[in-house]
Amino acid sequence: RGDEAEQVAERTQALVGSLVSLVAGGTVRSLELSHVDGEPVRESPLAADLPAAGFVDGYRGLVLRASRPGSDRAPVTWKA
C-alpha cells in the first residue's frame, strides 16, 4: 500500500504541476476548477494540493490566475 500511496502522490503532483504550467506558461490567463471527477473541488483529493500551488477561493471553486505586469502579486510557481 505504501507504493500505491506514493504513486497517487506522484500523479497528483504531476497533475497539479501541469495545471500550474498552463497559467505560468501563458497558455491561459486563469484557470478555475469547480469539480474534480464529479465532486466539488473543495471536497476532492486535490483540495489540499491546489491551494499550496497558488489556487485561491473563487465563486465556483478554486482559481489560479497569472500575475499581471506591474502587479505586486508574486508570479505563479509551484515546487513539488
Biopython code that builds the backbone (N, CA, C, O; Angstrom):
import numpy as np
from Bio.PDB.StructureBuilder import StructureBuilder

atoms = [
    (1, "ARG", "N", (0.809, -1.213, 0.000)),
    (1, "ARG", "CA", (0.000, 0.000, 0.000)),
    (1, "ARG", "C", (0.843, 1.264, 0.000)),
    (1, "ARG", "O", (0.409, 2.297, -0.509)),
    (2, "GLY", "N", (2.036, 1.197, 0.561)),
    (2, "GLY", "CA", (2.914, 2.349, 0.540)),
    (2, "GLY", "C", (3.258, 2.762, -0.873)),
    (2, "GLY", "O", (3.300, 3.951, -1.187)),
    (3, "ASP", "N", (3.506, 1.769, -1.738)),
    (3, "ASP", "CA", (3.819, 2.066, -3.141)),
    (3, "ASP", "C", (2.634, 2.724, -3.836)),
    (3, "ASP", "O", (2.805, 3.637, -4.643)),
    (4, "GLU", "N", (1.442, 2.256, -3.518)),
    (4, "GLU", "CA", (0.241, 2.830, -4.130)),
    (4, "GLU", "C", (0.072, 4.288, -3.707)),
    (4, "GLU", "O", (-0.254, 5.140, -4.533)),
    (5, "ALA", "N", (0.289, 4.575, -2.437)),
    (5, "ALA", "CA", (0.172, 5.947, -1.946)),
    (5, "ALA", "C", (1.213, 6.844, -2.607)),
    (5, "ALA", "O", (0.924, 7.994, -2.938)),
    (6, "GLU", "N", (2.409, 6.327, -2.796)),
    (6, "GLU", "CA", (3.453, 7.101, -3.468)),
    (6, "GLU", "C", (3.080, 7.385, -4.917)),
    (6, "GLU", "O", (3.315, 8.483, -5.421)),
    (7, "GLN", "N", (2.497, 6.392, -5.585)),
    (7, "GLN", "CA", (2.085, 6.578, -6.974)),
    (7, "GLN", "C", (0.987, 7.628, -7.083)),
    (7, "GLN", "O", (0.996, 8.455, -7.996)),
    (8, "VAL", "N", (0.043, 7.593, -6.150)),
    (8, "VAL", "CA", (-1.031, 8.588, -6.151)),
    (8, "VAL", "C", (-0.445, 9.976, -5.916)),
    (8, "VAL", "O", (-0.834, 10.935, -6.583)),
    (9, "ALA", "N", (0.483, 10.087, -4.979)),
    (9, "ALA", "CA", (1.113, 11.380, -4.697)),
    (9, "ALA", "C", (1.875, 11.893, -5.920)),
    (9, "ALA", "O", (1.816, 13.083, -6.231)),
    (10, "GLU", "N", (2.579, 11.017, -6.605)),
    (10, "GLU", "CA", (3.326, 11.417, -7.804)),
    (10, "GLU", "C", (2.390, 11.870, -8.907)),
    (10, "GLU", "O", (2.653, 12.869, -9.576)),
    (11, "ARG", "N", (1.293, 11.140, -9.103)),
    (11, "ARG", "CA", (0.314, 11.529, -10.130)),
    (11, "ARG", "C", (-0.334, 12.865, -9.775)),
    (11, "ARG", "O", (-0.561, 13.703, -10.648)),
    (12, "THR", "N", (-0.626, 13.057, -8.497)),
    (12, "THR", "CA", (-1.230, 14.309, -8.052)),
    (12, "THR", "C", (-0.285, 15.471, -8.306)),
    (12, "THR", "O", (-0.703, 16.514, -8.809)),
    (13, "GLN", "N", (0.985, 15.299, -7.964)),
    (13, "GLN", "CA", (1.970, 16.352, -8.199)),
    (13, "GLN", "C", (2.104, 16.657, -9.687)),
    (13, "GLN", "O", (2.210, 17.820, -10.077)),
    (14, "ALA", "N", (2.100, 15.628, -10.509)),
    (14, "ALA", "CA", (2.206, 15.830, -11.954)),
    (14, "ALA", "C", (0.990, 16.581, -12.484)),
    (14, "ALA", "O", (1.128, 17.488, -13.305)),
    (15, "LEU", "N", (-0.192, 16.209, -12.020)),
    (15, "LEU", "CA", (-1.420, 16.861, -12.468)),
    (15, "LEU", "C", (-1.440, 18.326, -12.065)),
    (15, "LEU", "O", (-1.683, 19.201, -12.896)),
    (16, "VAL", "N", (-1.186, 18.594, -10.791)),
    (16, "VAL", "CA", (-1.211, 19.971, -10.314)),
    (16, "VAL", "C", (-0.117, 20.784, -11.016)),
    (16, "VAL", "O", (-0.341, 21.935, -11.389)),
    (17, "GLY", "N", (1.040, 20.194, -11.190)),
    (17, "GLY", "CA", (2.116, 20.880, -11.905)),
    (17, "GLY", "C", (1.726, 21.235, -13.323)),
    (17, "GLY", "O", (2.067, 22.313, -13.810)),
    (18, "SER", "N", (1.018, 20.343, -13.988)),
    (18, "SER", "CA", (0.555, 20.608, -15.355)),
    (18, "SER", "C", (-0.454, 21.750, -15.389)),
    (18, "SER", "O", (-0.415, 22.594, -16.284)),
    (19, "LEU", "N", (-1.349, 21.772, -14.424)),
    (19, "LEU", "CA", (-2.333, 22.859, -14.353)),
    (19, "LEU", "C", (-1.640, 24.193, -14.121)),
    (19, "LEU", "O", (-1.964, 25.188, -14.769)),
    (20, "VAL", "N", (-0.689, 24.213, -13.201)),
    (20, "VAL", "CA", (0.053, 25.435, -12.916)),
    (20, "VAL", "C", (0.820, 25.895, -14.159)),
    (20, "VAL", "O", (0.885, 27.091, -14.441)),
    (21, "SER", "N", (1.393, 24.955, -14.894)),
    (21, "SER", "CA", (2.181, 25.333, -16.069)),
    (21, "SER", "C", (1.314, 25.971, -17.156)),
    (21, "SER", "O", (1.813, 26.788, -17.929)),
    (22, "LEU", "N", (0.045, 25.621, -17.233)),
    (22, "LEU", "CA", (-0.849, 26.267, -18.200)),
    (22, "LEU", "C", (-0.940, 27.760, -17.947)),
    (22, "LEU", "O", (-0.949, 28.560, -18.884)),
    (23, "VAL", "N", (-1.007, 28.132, -16.673)),
    (23, "VAL", "CA", (-1.113, 29.545, -16.313)),
    (23, "VAL", "C", (0.271, 30.201, -16.325)),
    (23, "VAL", "O", (0.443, 31.281, -16.891)),
    (24, "ALA", "N", (1.239, 29.559, -15.712)),
    (24, "ALA", "CA", (2.584, 30.136, -15.627)),
    (24, "ALA", "C", (3.208, 30.298, -17.013)),
    (24, "ALA", "O", (3.955, 31.247, -17.250)),
    (25, "GLY", "N", (2.909, 29.388, -17.916)),
    (25, "GLY", "CA", (3.467, 29.452, -19.260)),
    (25, "GLY", "C", (2.714, 30.371, -20.196)),
    (25, "GLY", "O", (3.138, 30.574, -21.334)),
    (26, "GLY", "N", (1.605, 30.931, -19.742)),
    (26, "GLY", "CA", (0.856, 31.878, -20.554)),
    (26, "GLY", "C", (-0.158, 31.256, -21.493)),
    (26, "GLY", "O", (-0.765, 31.963, -22.297)),
    (27, "THR", "N", (-0.355, 29.946, -21.409)),
    (27, "THR", "CA", (-1.362, 29.299, -22.262)),
    (27, "THR", "C", (-2.748, 29.849, -21.959)),
    (27, "THR", "O", (-3.538, 30.099, -22.870)),
    (28, "VAL", "N", (-3.039, 30.035, -20.681)),
    (28, "VAL", "CA", (-4.295, 30.651, -20.242)),
    (28, "VAL", "C", (-3.952, 31.691, -19.175)),
    (28, "VAL", "O", (-2.932, 31.572, -18.497)),
    (29, "ARG", "N", (-4.800, 32.707, -19.025)),
    (29, "ARG", "CA", (-4.550, 33.738, -18.006)),
    (29, "ARG", "C", (-5.043, 33.325, -16.639)),
    (29, "ARG", "O", (-4.505, 33.757, -15.620)),
    (30, "SER", "N", (-6.069, 32.486, -16.614)),
    (30, "SER", "CA", (-6.578, 31.998, -15.340)),
    (30, "SER", "C", (-7.226, 30.637, -15.560)),
    (30, "SER", "O", (-7.608, 30.274, -16.672)),
    (31, "LEU", "N", (-7.334, 29.911, -14.476)),
    (31, "LEU", "CA", (-7.904, 28.574, -14.528)),
    (31, "LEU", "C", (-8.771, 28.396, -13.300)),
    (31, "LEU", "O", (-8.296, 28.536, -12.173)),
    (32, "GLU", "N", (-10.054, 28.085, -13.513)),
    (32, "GLU", "CA", (-10.974, 27.871, -12.401)),
    (32, "GLU", "C", (-11.438, 26.420, -12.420)),
    (32, "GLU", "O", (-11.921, 25.922, -13.437)),
    (33, "LEU", "N", (-11.286, 25.759, -11.292)),
    (33, "LEU", "CA", (-11.753, 24.384, -11.146)),
    (33, "LEU", "C", (-12.945, 24.376, -10.205)),
    (33, "LEU", "O", (-12.861, 24.859, -9.076)),
    (34, "SER", "N", (-14.054, 23.823, -10.676)),
    (34, "SER", "CA", (-15.230, 23.713, -9.810)),
    (34, "SER", "C", (-15.447, 22.273, -9.360)),
    (34, "SER", "O", (-15.936, 22.035, -8.256)),
    (35, "HIS", "N", (-15.082, 21.304, -10.215)),
    (35, "HIS", "CA", (-15.272, 19.889, -9.888)),
    (35, "HIS", "C", (-14.062, 19.068, -10.329)),
    (35, "HIS", "O", (-13.389, 19.403, -11.304)),
    (36, "VAL", "N", (-13.805, 18.015, -9.612)),
    (36, "VAL", "CA", (-12.777, 17.043, -9.976)),
    (36, "VAL", "C", (-13.420, 15.668, -9.883)),
    (36, "VAL", "O", (-13.904, 15.273, -8.822)),
    (37, "ASP", "N", (-13.425, 14.950, -10.979)),
    (37, "ASP", "CA", (-14.050, 13.622, -11.037)),
    (37, "ASP", "C", (-15.483, 13.634, -10.502)),
    (37, "ASP", "O", (-15.909, 12.709, -9.811)),
    (38, "GLY", "N", (-16.222, 14.704, -10.836)),
    (38, "GLY", "CA", (-17.631, 14.769, -10.488)),
    (38, "GLY", "C", (-17.943, 15.274, -9.091)),
    (38, "GLY", "O", (-19.115, 15.426, -8.749)),
    (39, "GLU", "N", (-16.941, 15.537, -8.280)),
    (39, "GLU", "CA", (-17.215, 16.056, -6.939)),
    (39, "GLU", "C", (-16.662, 17.470, -6.816)),
    (39, "GLU", "O", (-15.711, 17.827, -7.511)),
    (40, "PRO", "N", (-17.253, 18.280, -5.931)),
    (40, "PRO", "CA", (-16.758, 19.649, -5.773)),
    (40, "PRO", "C", (-15.264, 19.654, -5.467)),
    (40, "PRO", "O", (-14.779, 18.838, -4.684)),
    (41, "VAL", "N", (-14.547, 20.570, -6.083)),
    (41, "VAL", "CA", (-13.086, 20.594, -5.960)),
    (41, "VAL", "C", (-12.638, 20.712, -4.509)),
    (41, "VAL", "O", (-11.612, 20.146, -4.133)),
    (42, "ARG", "N", (-13.395, 21.442, -3.688)),
    (42, "ARG", "CA", (-13.009, 21.611, -2.279)),
    (42, "ARG", "C", (-13.160, 20.328, -1.477)),
    (42, "ARG", "O", (-12.638, 20.225, -0.367)),
    (43, "GLU", "N", (-13.871, 19.347, -2.031)),
    (43, "GLU", "CA", (-14.053, 18.056, -1.359)),
    (43, "GLU", "C", (-13.243, 16.953, -2.038)),
    (43, "GLU", "O", (-13.315, 15.793, -1.634)),
    (44, "SER", "N", (-12.489, 17.302, -3.048)),
    (44, "SER", "CA", (-11.740, 16.317, -3.829)),
    (44, "SER", "C", (-10.404, 15.986, -3.159)),
    (44, "SER", "O", (-9.965, 16.692, -2.251)),
    (45, "PRO", "N", (-9.772, 14.917, -3.610)),
    (45, "PRO", "CA", (-8.439, 14.587, -3.092)),
    (45, "PRO", "C", (-7.394, 15.670, -3.393)),
    (45, "PRO", "O", (-6.338, 15.697, -2.760)),
    (46, "LEU", "N", (-7.676, 16.553, -4.343)),
    (46, "LEU", "CA", (-6.734, 17.628, -4.682)),
    (46, "LEU", "C", (-6.914, 18.866, -3.812)),
    (46, "LEU", "O", (-6.159, 19.829, -3.949)),
    (47, "ALA", "N", (-7.895, 18.855, -2.926)),
    (47, "ALA", "CA", (-8.253, 20.050, -2.152)),
    (47, "ALA", "C", (-7.077, 20.631, -1.375)),
    (47, "ALA", "O", (-7.004, 21.850, -1.219)),
    (48, "ALA", "N", (-6.170, 19.820, -0.889)),
    (48, "ALA", "CA", (-5.017, 20.331, -0.139)),
    (48, "ALA", "C", (-3.889, 20.775, -1.059)),
    (48, "ALA", "O", (-3.155, 21.706, -0.730)),
    (49, "ASP", "N", (-3.743, 20.130, -2.192)),
    (49, "ASP", "CA", (-2.624, 20.414, -3.092)),
    (49, "ASP", "C", (-2.819, 21.682, -3.910)),
    (49, "ASP", "O", (-1.848, 22.383, -4.194)),
    (50, "LEU", "N", (-4.029, 21.987, -4.289)),
    (50, "LEU", "CA", (-4.266, 23.143, -5.157)),
    (50, "LEU", "C", (-3.949, 24.475, -4.470)),
    (50, "LEU", "O", (-3.273, 25.306, -5.076)),
    (51, "PRO", "N", (-4.402, 24.717, -3.245)),
    (51, "PRO", "CA", (-4.020, 25.977, -2.581)),
    (51, "PRO", "C", (-2.506, 26.092, -2.383)),
    (51, "PRO", "O", (-1.949, 27.186, -2.476)),
    (52, "ALA", "N", (-1.853, 24.984, -2.114)),
    (52, "ALA", "CA", (-0.395, 25.010, -1.960)),
    (52, "ALA", "C", (0.285, 25.418, -3.256)),
    (52, "ALA", "O", (1.409, 25.919, -3.235)),
    (53, "ALA", "N", (-0.384, 25.211, -4.382)),
    (53, "ALA", "CA", (0.164, 25.560, -5.692)),
    (53, "ALA", "C", (-0.244, 26.961, -6.136)),
    (53, "ALA", "O", (0.126, 27.392, -7.228)),
    (54, "GLY", "N", (-1.000, 27.676, -5.305)),
    (54, "GLY", "CA", (-1.376, 29.043, -5.634)),
    (54, "GLY", "C", (-2.838, 29.261, -5.969)),
    (54, "GLY", "O", (-3.248, 30.399, -6.202)),
    (55, "PHE", "N", (-3.636, 28.207, -5.999)),
    (55, "PHE", "CA", (-5.070, 28.364, -6.241)),
    (55, "PHE", "C", (-5.713, 29.039, -5.035)),
    (55, "PHE", "O", (-5.350, 28.756, -3.893)),
    (56, "VAL", "N", (-6.655, 29.918, -5.286)),
    (56, "VAL", "CA", (-7.371, 30.622, -4.225)),
    (56, "VAL", "C", (-8.867, 30.389, -4.386)),
    (56, "VAL", "O", (-9.333, 29.969, -5.445)),
    (57, "ASP", "N", (-9.610, 30.666, -3.320)),
    (57, "ASP", "CA", (-11.056, 30.500, -3.379)),
    (57, "ASP", "C", (-11.656, 31.440, -4.401)),
    (57, "ASP", "O", (-11.321, 32.623, -4.465)),
    (58, "GLY", "N", (-12.547, 30.888, -5.193)),
    (58, "GLY", "CA", (-13.302, 31.661, -6.162)),
    (58, "GLY", "C", (-14.780, 31.432, -5.920)),
    (58, "GLY", "O", (-15.159, 30.695, -5.010)),
    (59, "TYR", "N", (-15.605, 32.053, -6.723)),
    (59, "TYR", "CA", (-17.055, 31.941, -6.550)),
    (59, "TYR", "C", (-17.543, 30.503, -6.719)),
    (59, "TYR", "O", (-18.379, 30.033, -5.948)),
    (60, "ARG", "N", (-17.021, 29.810, -7.725)),
    (60, "ARG", "CA", (-17.489, 28.455, -8.030)),
    (60, "ARG", "C", (-16.527, 27.353, -7.610)),
    (60, "ARG", "O", (-16.876, 26.174, -7.663)),
    (61, "GLY", "N", (-15.337, 27.719, -7.200)),
    (61, "GLY", "CA", (-14.350, 26.697, -6.869)),
    (61, "GLY", "C", (-13.022, 27.326, -6.520)),
    (61, "GLY", "O", (-12.968, 28.309, -5.781)),
    (62, "LEU", "N", (-11.953, 26.764, -7.047)),
    (62, "LEU", "CA", (-10.611, 27.283, -6.817)),
    (62, "LEU", "C", (-10.063, 27.861, -8.113)),
    (62, "LEU", "O", (-10.261, 27.289, -9.185)),
    (63, "VAL", "N", (-9.373, 28.993, -8.018)),
    (63, "VAL", "CA", (-8.915, 29.739, -9.181)),
    (63, "VAL", "C", (-7.413, 29.975, -9.085)),
    (63, "VAL", "O", (-6.884, 30.269, -8.013)),
    (64, "LEU", "N", (-6.746, 29.843, -10.209)),
    (64, "LEU", "CA", (-5.336, 30.203, -10.325)),
    (64, "LEU", "C", (-5.241, 31.260, -11.409)),
    (64, "LEU", "O", (-5.689, 31.042, -12.534)),
    (65, "ARG", "N", (-4.656, 32.410, -11.077)),
    (65, "ARG", "CA", (-4.519, 33.500, -12.037)),
    (65, "ARG", "C", (-3.056, 33.854, -12.213)),
    (65, "ARG", "O", (-2.266, 33.782, -11.272)),
    (66, "ALA", "N", (-2.709, 34.233, -13.421)),
    (66, "ALA", "CA", (-1.361, 34.725, -13.694)),
    (66, "ALA", "C", (-1.234, 36.125, -13.112)),
    (66, "ALA", "O", (-2.209, 36.873, -13.047)),
    (67, "SER", "N", (-0.042, 36.465, -12.696)),
    (67, "SER", "CA", (0.165, 37.825, -12.207)),
    (67, "SER", "C", (0.185, 38.769, -13.401)),
    (67, "SER", "O", (0.615, 38.402, -14.494)),
    (68, "ARG", "N", (-0.274, 39.962, -13.179)),
    (68, "ARG", "CA", (-0.309, 40.964, -14.240)),
    (68, "ARG", "C", (0.956, 41.813, -14.187)),
    (68, "ARG", "O", (1.501, 42.045, -13.107)),
    (69, "PRO", "N", (1.425, 42.275, -15.334)),
    (69, "PRO", "CA", (2.582, 43.169, -15.323)),
    (69, "PRO", "C", (2.297, 44.376, -14.432)),
    (69, "PRO", "O", (1.226, 44.978, -14.513)),
    (70, "GLY", "N", (3.249, 44.718, -13.595)),
    (70, "GLY", "CA", (3.067, 45.844, -12.681)),
    (70, "GLY", "C", (2.349, 45.464, -11.400)),
    (70, "GLY", "O", (2.194, 46.297, -10.507)),
    (71, "SER", "N", (1.911, 44.229, -11.297)),
    (71, "SER", "CA", (1.220, 43.775, -10.093)),
    (71, "SER", "C", (2.246, 43.448, -9.021)),
    (71, "SER", "O", (3.361, 43.024, -9.327)),
    (72, "ASP", "N", (1.872, 43.646, -7.776)),
    (72, "ASP", "CA", (2.769, 43.295, -6.683)),
    (72, "ASP", "C", (2.581, 41.842, -6.265)),
    (72, "ASP", "O", (3.227, 41.358, -5.335)),
    (73, "ARG", "N", (1.693, 41.165, -6.961)),
    (73, "ARG", "CA", (1.463, 39.756, -6.657)),
    (73, "ARG", "C", (2.591, 38.909, -7.216)),
    (73, "ARG", "O", (3.085, 39.164, -8.314)),
    (74, "ALA", "N", (2.991, 37.912, -6.465)),
    (74, "ALA", "CA", (4.077, 37.043, -6.904)),
    (74, "ALA", "C", (3.640, 36.231, -8.110)),
    (74, "ALA", "O", (2.464, 35.886, -8.225)),
    (75, "PRO", "N", (4.570, 35.918, -9.018)),
    (75, "PRO", "CA", (4.221, 35.070, -10.158)),
    (75, "PRO", "C", (3.865, 33.664, -9.707)),
    (75, "PRO", "O", (4.243, 33.240, -8.615)),
    (76, "VAL", "N", (3.150, 32.957, -10.537)),
    (76, "VAL", "CA", (2.722, 31.599, -10.224)),
    (76, "VAL", "C", (3.935, 30.666, -10.302)),
    (76, "VAL", "O", (4.601, 30.568, -11.333)),
    (77, "THR", "N", (4.197, 29.996, -9.200)),
    (77, "THR", "CA", (5.233, 28.960, -9.178)),
    (77, "THR", "C", (4.764, 27.854, -8.261)),
    (77, "THR", "O", (3.955, 28.080, -7.362)),
    (78, "TRP", "N", (5.265, 26.678, -8.485)),
    (78, "TRP", "CA", (4.935, 25.552, -7.609)),
    (78, "TRP", "C", (6.036, 24.539, -7.693)),
    (78, "TRP", "O", (6.459, 24.142, -8.779)),
    (79, "LYS", "N", (6.496, 24.127, -6.544)),
    (79, "LYS", "CA", (7.530, 23.105, -6.486)),
    (79, "LYS", "C", (7.009, 21.931, -5.708)),
    (79, "LYS", "O", (6.569, 22.077, -4.567)),
    (80, "ALA", "N", (7.056, 20.771, -6.315)),
    (80, "ALA", "CA", (6.573, 19.556, -5.668)),
    (80, "ALA", "C", (7.609, 19.013, -4.708)),
    (80, "ALA", "O", (7.379, 17.987, -4.067)),
]
sb = StructureBuilder()
sb.init_structure("model")
sb.init_model(0)
sb.init_chain("A")
sb.init_seg("    ")
for serial, (resi, resn, name, xyz) in enumerate(atoms, 1):
    if name == "N":
        sb.init_residue(resn, " ", resi, " ")
    sb.init_atom(name, np.array(xyz, "f"), 0.0, 1.0, " ", f" {name:<3s}", serial, name[0])
structure = sb.get_structure()
